[in-house]
Amino acid sequence: MTKVTRAVPHLSEEEILKSIKQTRGFGRVQKWLAILIATVDSCPAVEIARHTGLAEQTIHNLISSYNRLGSQALEGPGKGNRGRAYLSLEEEVGFLMPFFERAAAGRIATAREIHKALEKRLGHSAHLTSVYRFLKRHGWRKIVPRPEHVGAREDARRNLKKIP
């Protein structure tokens, strides 16, 4: 017989239902449902996993952290949200402002120059491609004309230059 998974009643059933209604995102709702099932009707983790669509190990981990931390276990930062960004979006705008002003005055700012300034601001090295993504994110691009047309034919150009 399998072990019954029980959750410590940090919150009442009504509070859990209220949290489910206020929660955005399917994954977070699934986790709250697992807590609800473990609180109201203690059953094996296999059954909770079957009802919620989560993995059995996820149920074990979730109930364990909920028993230790309470509702804070479910109120984490979530996925995404620029977790590894060097600067926040507001800091990026502030950092780029002098370069935007110089560009508006007609002086060119190169990616290498911005890269050096970024490394100086951060205090450690950063890859050059991160600077290019940084500039793309803020809509800064430099349009450079090609030296010659893509579909140009060398023989047609030579014939055009000949004077009869």
C-alpha positions in Angstrom: 0.0 0.0 0.0 1.3 3.5 -0.9 1.8 6.3 1.6 -0.9 8.9 1.9 0.3 12.4 1.1 -0.9 15.0 3.6 -0.4 18.7 3.6 -0.1 20.8 6.7 -3.2 23.0 6.9 -1.5 26.4 6.7 -4.6 27.7 4.9 -8.2 26.7 5.1 -10.1 25.2 2.1 -11.8 28.6 1.4 -8.4 30.4 1.4 -7.0 27.9 -1.0 -10.0 28.2 -3.3 -9.6 32.0 -3.2 -5.9 31.7 -4.1 -6.8 29.4 -7.0 -9.3 32.0 -8.3 -6.7 34.8 -8.0 -3.9 32.9 -9.5 -2.9 33.5 -13.1 -1.2 30.8 -15.2 -2.2 27.2 -15.6 0.9 25.7 -14.0 0.4 27.7 -10.8 -3.3 26.7 -10.7 -2.3 23.0 -11.0 0.0 23.4 -8.0 -2.7 25.0 -5.9 -5.1 22.2 -6.9 -2.6 19.7 -5.7 -2.3 21.5 -2.4 -6.1 21.6 -2.1 -6.5 17.9 -2.7 -3.7 17.0 -0.2 -5.3 19.3 2.4 -9.0 18.3 2.0 -8.7 14.6 0.9 -5.4 13.0 1.8 -4.6 10.4 -0.7 -1.4 8.9 -2.3 0.7 11.2 -4.5 0.0 9.0 -7.5 -3.7 9.9 -7.3 -3.1 13.6 -6.8 -0.7 13.5 -9.8 -3.4 11.7 -11.9 -6.0 14.3 -11.0 -3.8 17.4 -11.5 -1.7 16.3 -14.4 1.6 16.8 -12.6 4.3 14.2 -12.1 4.4 12.2 -8.9 7.8 13.5 -8.0 6.5 17.1 -8.5 3.7 16.4 -6.0 6.2 15.1 -3.5 8.4 18.1 -3.9 5.5 20.6 -3.8 3.8 19.1 -0.7 7.2 19.0 1.1 8.0 22.6 0.4 4.4 23.7 1.2 4.6 21.8 4.6 7.8 23.7 5.4 7.2 27.1 3.9 3.4 27.5 3.7 1.9 29.5 0.8 5.3 31.1 0.1 6.3 27.9 -1.6 3.8 28.6 -4.4 4.4 32.3 -4.7 7.8 32.2 -6.3 9.0 34.3 -9.2 7.9 31.8 -11.8 9.4 31.2 -15.2 11.0 33.7 -17.5 11.1 37.4 -16.4 14.7 38.1 -17.4 16.2 36.2 -14.6 19.7 36.4 -16.0 19.7 39.9 -17.3 22.6 42.2 -16.6 20.4 45.2 -16.1 16.7 45.8 -15.7 14.8 47.4 -18.6 14.8 50.9 -16.9 18.5 50.6 -16.3 19.1 49.7 -19.9 17.2 52.7 -21.1 19.2 54.9 -18.7 22.5 53.4 -19.8 21.7 53.9 -23.5 20.4 57.4 -23.2 23.8 59.2 -23.7 24.4 57.1 -26.8 20.9 57.9 -28.1 21.6 61.6 -27.6 24.9 61.4 -29.4 23.3 59.6 -32.3 20.6 62.3 -32.5 23.4 64.9 -32.7 24.8 63.0 -35.7 27.7 61.2 -34.0 28.0 57.5 -34.5 28.1 55.1 -31.6 29.5 51.7 -32.4 28.6 48.4 -30.7 32.2 48.0 -29.6 32.1 51.4 -27.8 28.8 50.5 -26.1 30.3 47.1 -25.2 33.3 48.7 -23.5 31.0 51.0 -21.6 28.7 48.1 -20.5 31.6 46.1 -19.2 32.9 49.1 -17.3 29.4 49.6 -15.8 29.0 45.9 -14.9 32.5 45.4 -13.6 33.0 42.2 -15.5 33.2 41.0 -19.1 30.1 40.5 -21.2 29.9 38.9 -24.6 29.5 41.2 -27.6 26.4 39.4 -28.8 24.6 40.4 -25.6 25.2 44.0 -26.6 23.7 43.4 -30.0 20.6 41.8 -28.4 20.6 44.7 -26.0 20.5 47.2 -28.9 17.9 45.2 -30.8 15.6 45.1 -27.7 15.5 48.9 -27.7 14.9 49.2 -31.4 18.3 50.5 -32.3 19.6 49.4 -35.6 21.8 50.9 -38.2 20.8 50.5 -41.8 23.8 50.4 -44.1 23.4 50.3 -47.9 25.0 47.3 -49.6 28.0 48.0 -51.8 26.2 46.5 -54.8 22.9 45.1 -55.8 22.2 41.5 -54.8 21.0 40.6 -58.3 23.7 42.5 -60.2 25.4 40.7 -63.1 29.0 41.5 -63.7 28.8 41.0 -67.5 25.8 43.3 -67.8 27.6 46.0 -65.8 30.7 45.7 -68.1 28.5 46.0 -71.2 26.8 49.1 -69.8 30.1 50.8 -69.3 31.2 50.3 -72.9 30.7 53.3 -75.2 29.9 52.4 -78.8 
